[in-house]
C-alpha cells in the first residue's frame, strides 16, 4: 500500500490532460476570492463599529490607519493580478460593500 502520493510527469501530458489538471487546481479560486473579500469587509465593519474611550482614541486611530493602509496595499497588488472575470467578482463584492456601508 502506497502513501497516496501521485507523481505526474508533466512533460508527457497531452494538452487535454494538462487542461484538466489546471482546471481542477483552480476551480475554487472564485470561492476563495469571495471569501477573502467577505472577511476583509467584516474587518472593516468591525473597525468602524468599535466604540473606544477618548483616552484610547489616538492609539486606535493609529491602529486603524495602519490596518487600512495595509489592506489598501495588499488588495491593490491582489486586484492587479486577477484575470478579468475574477476581478469582476472582487469588484462586485466591493461595490456591494460600498453601497451597504455608511463609512
Protein Blocks (a to p, Z undefined) as FASTA:
>chain_A
ZZhiacddfklpcfklmmmmmmmmmmmmmmmmmmmmmmmmmmmmmmmmpccdfklmmmmm
mmmmmmmmmmmmmmmmmmmmpcfklmmmmmmmmmmmmmmpcZZ
